[in-house]
Amino acid sequence: MSEDSAQVRVNFRSPFPLFPLERVTLLPHAMRPLVIFEDRYRQMVEHVLDGSGQIAMAVFQGLEWKQDYQGTPPLRPAVCVGRIYQHERVPDGRFQIVLQGICRARILEEHHPEGERLYRQAVLEPTDTHPIDETSLAAARESILRLLGSEPLTELKAGQEIRNQLREPRVPTSAALEIITMSVLTDTPTQYRLLAEGSAPRRAEIVEQELQRLAAAIDSAKRQADPDAPRGVVWN
């Protein structure tokens, strides 16, 4: 988790380079390592490093991208603006970068590659324009901590680290929600839903609901795999 992403200024008056992928790869406060090897995105990184250092991570709409990846397949509107936190250019020309998530935004206007520019750009608007009131998330924080501290969610690989984050007063609840989204709620529809949601209290509700659903699914799977069940019997 990054502690200073909220301190980075974002200029929404200028278009942002777009880097679309199959699924959500970045949320605010998160750090994401990426290897950049395509010509168009290597050019994008070069341009970004000469400017604001910021990129909008987008998500493909539907499956058209599988047949038209080298073109400009449609994108979903929600994006995460990130900045290049670390970068290294390796001898073969690839970039190894680490992106730091800054804020949520949505695409207003898309600009296709033009002239010497090989990559897409977009005019964006911020998804949430009001400061997050962390006190309004206190009850959700406690509820989520109880869920993660109870079976079966205690068995989650990332569970202990997340519980430690939630017990640390210096970690904002809004940041902890992003950690949970990236490390636990990893199905594509849920992650995109949380990327597109501009309200932190609403994101907290969604995270709590999805954790409850996950706990129920794990319990159900355990019952069906019960070695003590009579042969041929599956518990409902």
Backbone as CSV, one residue per row, in Angstrom:
resi,resn,N_x,N_y,N_z,CA_x,CA_y,CA_z,C_x,C_y,C_z
1,MET,0.835,-1.193,0.000,0.000,0.000,0.000,0.865,1.236,0.000
2,SER,0.436,2.270,-0.716,1.152,3.537,-0.738,0.514,4.504,0.235
3,GLU,1.341,5.263,0.933,0.818,6.194,1.920,0.647,7.601,1.372
4,ASP,1.252,7.928,0.226,1.259,9.312,-0.217,0.538,9.535,-1.530
5,SER,-0.247,8.574,-2.000,-0.918,8.752,-3.286,-1.900,9.910,-3.246
6,ALA,-2.488,10.160,-2.051,-3.456,11.248,-1.943,-2.790,12.613,-2.096
7,GLN,-1.468,12.694,-1.965,-0.754,13.960,-2.050,-0.386,14.329,-3.486
8,VAL,-0.584,13.423,-4.437,-0.195,13.662,-5.825,-1.295,14.443,-6.536
9,ARG,-0.924,15.505,-7.214,-1.899,16.312,-7.935,-2.157,15.724,-9.322
10,VAL,-3.412,15.788,-9.724,-3.820,15.269,-11.030,-4.464,16.410,-11.807
11,ASN,-3.961,16.675,-12.995,-4.479,17.747,-13.840,-5.460,17.168,-14.853
12,PHE,-6.746,17.325,-14.576,-7.769,16.764,-15.454,-8.035,17.638,-16.680
13,ARG,-7.318,18.739,-16.817,-7.508,19.595,-17.993,-6.775,19.055,-19.216
14,SER,-5.843,18.151,-19.001,-5.076,17.573,-20.109,-5.460,16.112,-20.301
15,PRO,-5.380,15.595,-21.532,-5.684,14.176,-21.757,-4.626,13.279,-21.135
16,PHE,-5.049,12.072,-20.786,-4.175,11.087,-20.154,-3.873,9.951,-21.128
17,PRO,-2.667,9.430,-21.120,-2.396,8.202,-21.868,-3.231,7.059,-21.303
18,LEU,-3.749,6.214,-22.181,-4.565,5.067,-21.773,-3.768,3.778,-21.937
19,PHE,-3.794,2.974,-20.904,-3.164,1.646,-20.975,-4.233,0.633,-20.592
20,PRO,-4.940,0.055,-21.577,-6.018,-0.886,-21.269,-5.522,-2.319,-21.145
21,LEU,-6.116,-3.046,-20.209,-5.836,-4.461,-20.031,-7.150,-5.204,-19.835
22,GLU,-7.062,-6.519,-19.722,-8.261,-7.362,-19.669,-9.087,-7.120,-18.416
23,ARG,-8.419,-6.798,-17.304,-9.125,-6.669,-16.033,-8.541,-5.502,-15.248
24,VAL,-9.155,-5.212,-14.118,-8.656,-4.143,-13.246,-7.269,-4.521,-12.740
25,THR,-6.306,-3.642,-12.934,-4.935,-3.917,-12.496,-4.433,-2.910,-11.479
26,LEU,-5.201,-1.852,-11.230,-4.724,-0.811,-10.318,-5.899,-0.140,-9.640
27,LEU,-5.726,0.164,-8.351,-6.667,0.958,-7.575,-5.871,2.000,-6.800
28,PRO,-6.534,3.070,-6.351,-5.817,4.044,-5.531,-5.139,3.375,-4.334
29,HIS,-3.981,3.877,-3.967,-3.144,3.383,-2.861,-2.359,2.123,-3.213
30,ALA,-2.747,1.430,-4.269,-2.074,0.169,-4.605,-0.823,0.435,-5.441
31,MET,0.087,-0.535,-5.424,1.289,-0.496,-6.256,1.240,-1.691,-7.206
32,ARG,1.569,-1.462,-8.472,1.480,-2.529,-9.464,2.731,-2.537,-10.345
33,PRO,3.531,-3.617,-10.279,4.664,-3.738,-11.202,4.183,-4.184,-12.577
34,LEU,4.760,-3.627,-13.613,4.401,-3.972,-14.986,5.660,-4.006,-15.844
35,VAL,5.654,-4.899,-16.822,6.723,-4.940,-17.823,6.134,-4.425,-19.130
36,ILE,6.725,-3.384,-19.676,6.206,-2.733,-20.879,7.087,-3.126,-22.059
37,PHE,6.507,-3.857,-23.016,7.318,-4.359,-24.127,6.778,-3.984,-25.501
38,GLU,5.482,-3.639,-25.621,4.944,-3.249,-26.927,5.463,-1.869,-27.320
39,ASP,5.687,-1.675,-28.620,6.225,-0.399,-29.102,5.358,0.782,-28.673
40,ARG,4.031,0.626,-28.807,3.159,1.761,-28.509,3.212,2.145,-27.035
41,TYR,3.336,1.153,-26.169,3.351,1.464,-24.745,4.746,1.828,-24.250
42,ARG,5.767,1.382,-24.947,7.106,1.886,-24.635,7.177,3.376,-24.984
43,GLN,6.579,3.744,-26.129,6.520,5.162,-26.477,5.725,5.934,-25.430
44,MET,4.611,5.352,-24.991,3.784,5.993,-23.973,4.595,6.276,-22.710
45,VAL,5.340,5.278,-22.236,6.141,5.463,-21.027,7.189,6.551,-21.240
46,GLU,7.828,6.558,-22.402,8.814,7.608,-22.694,8.177,8.991,-22.601
47,HIS,6.999,9.144,-23.206,6.311,10.431,-23.169,5.901,10.798,-21.748
48,VAL,5.390,9.820,-21.012,4.924,10.068,-19.644,6.078,10.486,-18.740
49,LEU,7.219,9.848,-18.904,8.375,10.193,-18.075,8.871,11.604,-18.359
50,ASP,8.573,12.117,-19.543,8.940,13.496,-19.872,7.887,14.494,-19.413
51,GLY,6.773,13.986,-18.881,5.679,14.860,-18.471,5.272,14.639,-17.027
52,SER,3.976,14.393,-16.834,3.418,14.283,-15.481,3.753,12.973,-14.799
53,GLY,4.148,11.965,-15.585,4.400,10.644,-15.017,3.138,9.852,-14.761
54,GLN,1.987,10.317,-15.295,0.700,9.703,-14.978,0.099,8.977,-16.176
55,ILE,-0.541,7.843,-15.883,-1.166,6.969,-16.877,-2.541,6.573,-16.354
56,ALA,-3.515,6.441,-17.242,-4.836,5.934,-16.865,-4.919,4.459,-17.237
57,MET,-5.054,3.607,-16.223,-5.198,2.172,-16.452,-6.664,1.865,-16.711
58,ALA,-6.937,1.365,-17.913,-8.308,1.122,-18.354,-8.582,-0.375,-18.457
59,VAL,-9.846,-0.708,-18.762,-10.288,-2.104,-18.853,-11.048,-2.282,-20.163
60,PHE,-10.721,-3.340,-20.898,-11.430,-3.618,-22.145,-12.903,-3.914,-21.879
61,GLN,-13.741,-3.488,-22.828,-15.170,-3.787,-22.788,-15.440,-5.038,-23.609
62,GLY,-16.007,-6.067,-22.968,-16.346,-7.276,-23.696,-15.124,-8.054,-24.151
63,LEU,-15.306,-8.826,-25.226,-14.248,-9.724,-25.701,-13.670,-9.314,-27.053
64,GLU,-14.117,-8.202,-27.589,-13.640,-7.786,-28.912,-12.129,-7.604,-28.937
65,TRP,-11.553,-7.247,-27.781,-10.104,-6.996,-27.720,-9.293,-8.231,-28.103
66,LYS,-9.871,-9.429,-27.919,-9.126,-10.648,-28.235,-8.866,-10.777,-29.733
67,GLN,-9.762,-10.230,-30.559,-9.571,-10.264,-32.007,-8.926,-8.978,-32.534
68,ASP,-8.976,-7.915,-31.737,-8.513,-6.609,-32.229,-7.573,-5.950,-31.223
69,TYR,-6.736,-6.753,-30.579,-5.871,-6.200,-29.529,-4.943,-5.116,-30.070
70,GLN,-4.434,-5.301,-31.278,-3.502,-4.327,-31.843,-4.209,-3.062,-32.331
71,GLY,-5.528,-3.085,-32.353,-6.296,-1.920,-32.776,-6.740,-1.078,-31.598
72,THR,-8.003,-0.647,-31.663,-8.559,0.180,-30.590,-9.897,-0.399,-30.141
73,PRO,-9.899,-1.601,-29.560,-11.150,-2.196,-29.100,-11.786,-1.342,-28.010
74,PRO,-13.109,-1.442,-27.849,-13.812,-0.567,-26.906,-13.367,-0.781,-25.463
75,LEU,-13.483,0.304,-24.690,-13.068,0.300,-23.292,-14.257,0.587,-22.386
76,ARG,-14.195,0.083,-21.177,-15.178,0.437,-20.160,-14.829,1.827,-19.627
77,PRO,-15.809,2.555,-19.106,-15.554,3.965,-18.769,-14.672,4.202,-17.546
78,ALA,-14.710,3.322,-16.556,-13.968,3.574,-15.317,-12.486,3.262,-15.491
79,VAL,-11.642,4.136,-14.951,-10.190,3.947,-15.001,-9.601,4.306,-13.642
80,CYS,-8.357,3.897,-13.445,-7.593,4.350,-12.285,-6.390,5.127,-12.803
81,VAL,-6.257,6.358,-12.360,-5.087,7.154,-12.713,-3.941,6.749,-11.789
82,GLY,-2.820,6.418,-12.401,-1.644,6.055,-11.616,-0.442,6.858,-12.064
83,ARG,0.568,6.894,-11.235,1.814,7.560,-11.613,2.947,6.539,-11.596
84,ILE,3.934,6.776,-12.438,5.099,5.899,-12.456,5.945,6.202,-11.224
85,TYR,5.957,5.265,-10.313,6.650,5.422,-9.034,8.118,5.026,-9.165
86,GLN,8.364,3.977,-9.939,9.727,3.533,-10.226,9.783,3.088,-11.678
87,HIS,10.946,3.223,-12.279,11.085,2.737,-13.654,12.534,2.377,-13.939
88,GLU,12.687,1.436,-14.860,14.011,1.035,-15.331,13.871,0.571,-16.772
89,ARG,14.750,1.051,-17.624,14.763,0.575,-19.008,15.866,-0.458,-19.133
90,VAL,15.481,-1.664,-19.548,16.450,-2.751,-19.658,17.079,-2.718,-21.049
91,PRO,18.212,-3.412,-21.246,18.955,-3.306,-22.509,18.152,-3.616,-23.767
92,ASP,17.144,-4.496,-23.688,16.382,-4.838,-24.902,15.298,-3.810,-25.230
93,GLY,15.225,-2.724,-24.459,14.273,-1.660,-24.748,13.008,-1.703,-23.929
94,ARG,12.760,-2.796,-23.243,11.570,-2.880,-22.394,11.717,-1.957,-21.184
95,PHE,10.564,-1.581,-20.630,10.540,-0.844,-19.374,10.009,-1.753,-18.272
96,GLN,10.627,-1.705,-17.133,10.079,-2.294,-15.915,9.650,-1.126,-15.035
97,ILE,8.347,-1.036,-14.793,7.835,0.095,-14.031,7.009,-0.392,-12.848
98,VAL,6.857,0.479,-11.879,5.921,0.265,-10.777,4.965,1.446,-10.790
99,LEU,3.668,1.148,-10.929,2.645,2.184,-10.914,2.050,2.311,-9.524
100,GLN,1.811,3.536,-9.123,1.147,3.834,-7.856,-0.231,4.406,-8.169
101,GLY,-1.287,3.764,-7.663,-2.636,4.255,-7.906,-2.895,5.564,-7.190
102,ILE,-3.521,6.505,-7.901,-3.786,7.825,-7.323,-5.274,8.044,-7.083
103,CYS,-6.088,7.904,-8.144,-7.506,8.219,-7.984,-8.341,7.523,-9.053
104,ARG,-9.643,7.457,-8.805,-10.603,6.936,-9.770,-11.022,8.049,-10.728
105,ALA,-11.345,7.644,-11.948,-11.836,8.598,-12.940,-12.663,7.843,-13.967
106,ARG,-13.310,8.602,-14.842,-14.063,7.983,-15.941,-13.710,8.684,-17.252
107,ILE,-13.813,7.914,-18.316,-13.486,8.433,-19.641,-14.637,9.289,-20.166
108,LEU,-14.318,10.523,-20.543,-15.297,11.403,-21.173,-15.161,11.396,-22.685
109,GLU,-13.925,11.388,-23.157,-13.658,11.495,-24.595,-12.365,10.754,-24.908
110,GLU,-12.431,9.865,-25.871,-11.258,9.057,-26.220,-10.610,9.576,-27.499
111,HIS,-9.284,9.631,-27.489,-8.525,10.059,-28.663,-7.717,8.873,-29.183
112,HIS,-8.001,8.445,-30.390,-7.286,7.316,-30.979,-5.870,7.732,-31.382
113,PRO,-4.986,6.772,-31.632,-3.628,7.118,-32.067,-3.666,8.061,-33.270
114,GLU,-2.750,9.006,-33.272,-2.750,10.021,-34.330,-1.327,10.496,-34.575
115,GLY,-0.976,10.659,-35.842,0.359,11.131,-36.171,1.415,10.167,-35.660
116,GLU,2.385,10.696,-34.947,3.455,9.855,-34.408,3.067,9.192,-33.093
117,ARG,1.948,9.592,-32.516,1.510,8.997,-31.240,0.860,7.649,-31.512
118,LEU,1.400,6.594,-30.923,0.969,5.221,-31.192,-0.098,4.717,-30.229
119,TYR,-0.337,5.416,-29.148,-1.226,4.936,-28.080,-2.440,5.854,-27.950
120,ARG,-3.465,5.326,-27.298,-4.675,6.108,-27.080,-4.523,7.080,-25.908
121,GLN,-5.282,8.157,-25.972,-5.410,9.095,-24.866,-6.890,9.293,-24.567
122,ALA,-7.177,9.899,-23.413,-8.565,10.192,-23.079,-8.646,11.412,-22.174
123,VAL,-9.706,12.168,-22.383,-10.072,13.210,-21.435,-10.864,12.534,-20.325
124,LEU,-10.494,12.804,-19.090,-11.111,12.138,-17.942,-11.789,13.150,-17.025
125,GLU,-12.682,12.638,-16.195,-13.198,13.420,-15.076,-13.102,12.568,-13.821
126,PRO,-12.845,13.188,-12.665,-12.730,12.403,-11.434,-14.067,11.781,-11.060
127,THR,-14.007,10.586,-10.519,-15.232,9.888,-10.118,-15.771,10.421,-8.805
128,ASP,-14.886,10.706,-7.866,-15.324,11.252,-6.578,-14.579,12.559,-6.339
129,THR,-15.338,13.626,-6.175,-14.749,14.953,-6.043,-14.746,15.455,-4.605
130,HIS,-15.291,14.678,-3.685,-15.364,15.108,-2.287,-14.337,14.347,-1.454
131,PRO,-13.704,15.025,-0.493,-12.757,14.328,0.390,-13.453,13.191,1.137
132,ILE,-12.727,12.114,1.372,-13.290,10.964,2.077,-13.352,11.260,3.569
133,ASP,-14.532,11.082,4.150,-14.716,11.231,5.596,-14.443,9.878,6.240
134,GLU,-13.237,9.712,6.759,-12.850,8.417,7.320,-13.707,8.026,8.521
135,THR,-14.215,9.017,9.270,-15.040,8.687,10.442,-16.328,7.985,10.030
136,SER,-16.814,8.276,8.820,-18.054,7.642,8.362,-17.850,6.172,8.019
137,LEU,-16.585,5.738,7.953,-16.274,4.355,7.601,-15.909,3.511,8.815
138,ALA,-15.961,4.104,10.016,-15.488,3.404,11.215,-16.281,2.131,11.486
139,ALA,-17.609,2.208,11.381,-18.435,1.028,11.667,-18.159,-0.077,10.652
140,ALA,-18.028,0.294,9.390,-17.729,-0.703,8.355,-16.369,-1.336,8.604
141,ARG,-15.405,-0.548,9.053,-14.063,-1.070,9.335,-14.127,-2.157,10.400
142,GLU,-14.861,-1.900,11.477,-14.988,-2.886,12.555,-15.705,-4.137,12.073
143,SER,-16.746,-3.948,11.283,-17.502,-5.094,10.776,-16.641,-5.954,9.853
144,ILE,-15.875,-5.307,8.984,-15.000,-6.046,8.065,-13.903,-6.761,8.834
145,LEU,-13.364,-6.123,9.869,-12.333,-6.761,10.691,-12.890,-8.005,11.379
146,ARG,-14.133,-7.921,11.863,-14.756,-9.100,12.493,-14.925,-10.223,11.478
147,LEU,-15.363,-9.874,10.283,-15.532,-10.893,9.242,-14.212,-11.591,8.932
148,LEU,-13.163,-10.808,8.757,-11.863,-11.378,8.401,-11.224,-12.126,9.561
149,GLY,-11.697,-11.840,10.782,-11.167,-12.530,11.954,-11.971,-13.746,12.357
150,SER,-12.979,-14.091,11.556,-13.837,-15.238,11.849,-13.683,-16.284,10.754
151,GLU,-13.881,-17.553,11.140,-13.852,-18.612,10.130,-15.027,-18.443,9.174
152,PRO,-14.843,-18.755,7.916,-13.664,-19.374,7.299,-12.652,-18.380,6.729
153,LEU,-12.924,-17.052,6.880,-12.050,-16.073,6.233,-10.688,-15.958,6.909
154,THR,-10.550,-16.539,8.095,-9.223,-16.556,8.730,-8.230,-17.379,7.911
155,GLU,-8.744,-18.224,7.027,-7.873,-19.087,6.227,-7.339,-18.398,4.969
156,LEU,-7.820,-17.196,4.680,-7.367,-16.495,3.484,-5.875,-16.201,3.565
157,LYS,-5.206,-16.378,2.446,-3.751,-16.178,2.410,-3.367,-14.772,2.845
158,ALA,-4.135,-13.780,2.396,-3.813,-12.389,2.723,-4.519,-11.905,3.977
159,GLY,-5.251,-12.792,4.637,-6.094,-12.382,5.750,-5.352,-11.728,6.896
160,GLN,-4.256,-12.335,7.341,-3.539,-11.804,8.494,-2.975,-10.422,8.208
161,GLU,-2.401,-10.241,7.044,-1.843,-8.926,6.693,-2.933,-7.862,6.668
162,ILE,-4.092,-8.202,6.108,-5.184,-7.231,6.047,-5.697,-6.915,7.440
163,ARG,-5.818,-7.926,8.297,-6.263,-7.670,9.672,-5.282,-6.743,10.384
164,ASN,-4.004,-6.957,10.156,-3.006,-6.072,10.763,-3.174,-4.639,10.274
165,GLN,-3.468,-4.480,8.988,-3.688,-3.142,8.438,-4.906,-2.490,9.082
166,LEU,-5.976,-3.258,9.233,-7.202,-2.707,9.812,-7.035,-2.355,11.283
167,ARG,-6.129,-3.030,11.975,-5.880,-2.721,13.391,-4.932,-1.535,13.567
168,GLU,-4.319,-1.108,12.489,-3.369,0.001,12.546,-4.114,1.322,12.297
169,PRO,-4.245,2.174,13.326,-5.034,3.408,13.166,-4.520,4.327,12.065
170,ARG,-3.234,4.249,11.758,-2.683,5.154,10.739,-3.097,4.758,9.325
171,VAL,-3.602,3.549,9.150,-4.035,3.101,7.820,-5.484,3.536,7.597
172,PRO,-5.747,4.420,6.644,-7.124,4.846,6.388,-7.997,3.661,5.964
173,THR,-9.242,3.685,6.396,-10.163,2.620,5.998,-10.303,2.565,4.480
174,SER,-10.334,3.729,3.845,-10.470,3.761,2.385,-9.320,3.026,1.711
175,ALA,-8.114,3.140,2.271,-6.962,2.428,1.707,-7.070,0.931,1.962
176,ALA,-7.538,0.555,3.153,-7.701,-0.864,3.473,-8.716,-1.522,2.539
177,LEU,-9.755,-0.778,2.166,-10.745,-1.322,1.231,-10.106,-1.658,-0.115
178,GLU,-9.176,-0.810,-0.551,-8.496,-1.073,-1.822,-7.626,-2.329,-1.717
179,ILE,-6.963,-2.492,-0.573,-6.125,-3.676,-0.360,-6.976,-4.942,-0.433
180,ILE,-8.130,-4.913,0.224,-9.019,-6.076,0.217,-9.493,-6.371,-1.204
181,THR,-9.838,-5.320,-1.940,-10.316,-5.503,-3.309,-9.263,-6.162,-4.184
182,MET,-8.013,-5.728,-4.066,-6.957,-6.247,-4.930,-6.477,-7.633,-4.514
183,SER,-6.537,-7.956,-3.216,-5.928,-9.203,-2.746,-6.931,-10.302,-2.414
184,VAL,-8.187,-9.953,-2.168,-9.179,-10.957,-1.754,-10.340,-11.043,-2.744
185,LEU,-10.913,-9.917,-3.096,-12.083,-9.906,-3.983,-11.605,-9.831,-5.430
186,THR,-11.041,-10.924,-5.894,-10.283,-10.890,-7.144,-11.097,-11.225,-8.395
187,ASP,-12.402,-11.464,-8.266,-13.168,-11.732,-9.483,-13.358,-10.424,-10.249
188,THR,-13.320,-10.514,-11.558,-13.300,-9.329,-12.412,-14.521,-8.429,-12.239
189,PRO,-15.767,-8.955,-12.215,-16.921,-8.063,-12.068,-16.896,-7.258,-10.774
190,THR,-16.518,-7.893,-9.665,-16.487,-7.184,-8.386,-15.415,-6.109,-8.382
191,GLN,-14.241,-6.430,-8.892,-13.173,-5.433,-8.915,-13.560,-4.234,-9.775
192,TYR,-14.184,-4.482,-10.926,-14.576,-3.347,-11.763,-15.678,-2.536,-11.087
193,ARG,-16.608,-3.216,-10.454,-17.686,-2.512,-9.748,-17.111,-1.572,-8.691
194,LEU,-16.086,-2.032,-7.987,-15.467,-1.207,-6.952,-14.596,-0.110,-7.553
195,LEU,-14.004,-0.358,-8.711,-13.270,0.702,-9.402,-14.224,1.809,-9.842
196,ALA,-15.391,1.430,-10.336,-16.338,2.403,-10.879,-17.107,3.156,-9.802
197,GLU,-17.124,2.646,-8.581,-17.902,3.265,-7.502,-17.116,4.424,-6.875
198,GLY,-17.673,5.621,-6.975,-16.978,6.795,-6.458,-17.177,7.059,-4.985
199,SER,-18.176,6.449,-4.373,-18.487,6.702,-2.966,-17.756,5.718,-2.066
200,ALA,-16.931,6.227,-1.153,-16.212,5.339,-0.235,-17.160,4.570,0.686
201,PRO,-18.196,5.201,1.269,-19.135,4.418,2.083,-19.814,3.303,1.287
202,ARG,-20.144,3.589,0.040,-20.766,2.543,-0.783,-19.769,1.433,-1.080
203,ARG,-18.497,1.789,-1.316,-17.481,0.751,-1.523,-17.346,-0.117,-0.282
204,ALA,-17.417,0.495,0.889,-17.332,-0.275,2.131,-18.483,-1.268,2.228
205,GLU,-19.683,-0.840,1.845,-20.841,-1.744,1.858,-20.624,-2.914,0.904
206,ILE,-20.134,-2.605,-0.291,-19.915,-3.661,-1.286,-18.870,-4.652,-0.793
207,VAL,-17.765,-4.146,-0.240,-16.709,-5.032,0.266,-17.259,-5.934,1.361
208,GLU,-18.031,-5.369,2.279,-18.603,-6.180,3.362,-19.532,-7.256,2.800
209,GLN,-20.394,-6.878,1.860,-21.308,-7.847,1.254,-20.554,-8.951,0.523
210,GLU,-19.513,-8.586,-0.200,-18.757,-9.580,-0.960,-17.973,-10.510,-0.037
211,LEU,-17.486,-9.993,1.078,-16.805,-10.860,2.047,-17.788,-11.846,2.670
212,GLN,-19.000,-11.391,2.959,-20.024,-12.298,3.482,-20.350,-13.380,2.453
213,ARG,-20.454,-12.974,1.191,-20.738,-13.937,0.123,-19.585,-14.929,-0.023
214,LEU,-18.359,-14.440,0.085,-17.193,-15.316,-0.012,-17.164,-16.313,1.138
215,ALA,-17.468,-15.853,2.341,-17.486,-16.749,3.502,-18.527,-17.847,3.312
216,ALA,-19.702,-17.471,2.804,-20.752,-18.466,2.573,-20.321,-19.473,1.512
217,ALA,-19.645,-19.004,0.469,-19.190,-19.908,-0.594,-18.143,-20.886,-0.072
218,ILE,-17.232,-20.401,0.772,-16.207,-21.288,1.344,-16.850,-22.329,2.246
219,ASP,-17.799,-21.900,3.074,-18.503,-22.844,3.952,-19.226,-23.908,3.133
220,SER,-19.883,-23.482,2.055,-20.611,-24.424,1.210,-19.658,-25.437,0.580
221,ALA,-18.513,-24.949,0.105,-17.531,-25.849,-0.508,-16.996,-26.848,0.507
222,LYS,-16.813,-26.395,1.737,-16.318,-27.299,2.787,-17.333,-28.389,3.091
223,ARG,-18.607,-28.007,3.138,-19.637,-29.005,3.435,-19.699,-30.053,2.334
224,GLN,-19.565,-29.614,1.099,-19.635,-30.558,-0.014,-18.429,-31.482,-0.056
225,ALA,-17.327,-31.034,0.530,-16.116,-31.859,0.543,-15.923,-32.574,1.874
226,ASP,-16.964,-32.624,2.708,-16.870,-33.224,4.043,-16.512,-34.710,3.927
227,PRO,-15.344,-35.126,4.428,-14.952,-36.541,4.315,-15.802,-37.463,5.184
228,ASP,-16.527,-36.886,6.161,-17.358,-37.703,7.046,-18.777,-37.888,6.514
229,ALA,-19.078,-37.240,5.395,-20.420,-37.397,4.838,-20.596,-38.808,4.291
230,PRO,-21.814,-39.380,4.385,-22.059,-40.705,3.805,-21.749,-40.695,2.316
231,ARG,-21.231,-41.826,1.808,-20.864,-41.921,0.400,-22.077,-41.616,-0.479
232,GLY,-21.851,-40.752,-1.465,-22.922,-40.392,-2.389,-23.795,-39.269,-1.893
233,VAL,-23.492,-38.723,-0.691,-24.305,-37.646,-0.125,-23.554,-36.327,-0.243
234,VAL,-24.243,-35.295,-0.725,-23.695,-33.936,-0.763,-24.604,-33.056,0.069
235,TRP,-24.012,-32.353,1.061,-24.824,-31.483,1.908,-25.281,-30.263,1.102
236,ASN,-26.535,-29.851,1.285,-27.071,-28.655,0.626,-27.097,-27.499,1.608
